[in-house]
Amino acid sequence: MSEYIFKSHNATVLSYQLVSPAKGRRSIVFDDRVDKVLKEARLEIARTTR
């Protein structure tokens, strides 16, 4: 799957930033389940923007 989304008049690279405030600026570690859900959400966004 290409990182670029090609339209009739342009090519776009979408990037998103996930912001998750943590109390006391603790580091956040995502387990495999969360990583899988986030990946699926990103792929769905990419599919619907074409």
C-alpha positions in Angstrom: 0.0 0.0 0.0 1.3 3.4 -1.0 1.8 6.1 1.5 0.5 8.6 -1.1 -3.1 9.2 -1.9 -3.5 10.1 -5.5 -6.3 12.3 -6.7 -6.9 13.7 -10.1 -5.0 17.0 -9.4 -2.6 16.1 -6.5 -0.9 13.5 -4.4 -1.1 13.7 -0.7 0.7 12.0 2.2 -1.5 11.8 5.3 0.1 11.7 8.7 -1.6 11.8 12.1 -0.4 12.5 15.6 -1.9 10.7 18.5 -2.0 12.9 21.5 -2.7 11.2 24.8 -2.2 13.3 27.9 -0.5 11.4 30.7 -0.6 12.4 34.3 2.8 13.6 35.4 4.2 13.1 31.9 4.6 9.4 32.3 5.6 7.4 29.3 2.8 5.5 27.6 3.5 2.0 26.2 0.9 0.5 23.9 0.5 -3.3 24.0 -0.1 -5.4 20.9 -3.9 -5.1 21.0 -3.8 -1.3 21.1 -1.2 -1.2 18.3 -3.5 -3.4 16.2 -6.6 -1.3 16.7 -4.6 1.9 15.9 -3.2 0.3 12.7 -6.7 -0.8 11.6 -8.1 2.7 12.2 -5.3 4.3 10.2 -5.9 1.8 7.3 -9.6 2.5 7.4 -9.0 6.3 7.2 -6.7 5.7 4.2 -9.3 3.6 2.4 -12.1 6.1 2.9 -10.1 9.1 1.7 -9.4 7.7 -1.7 
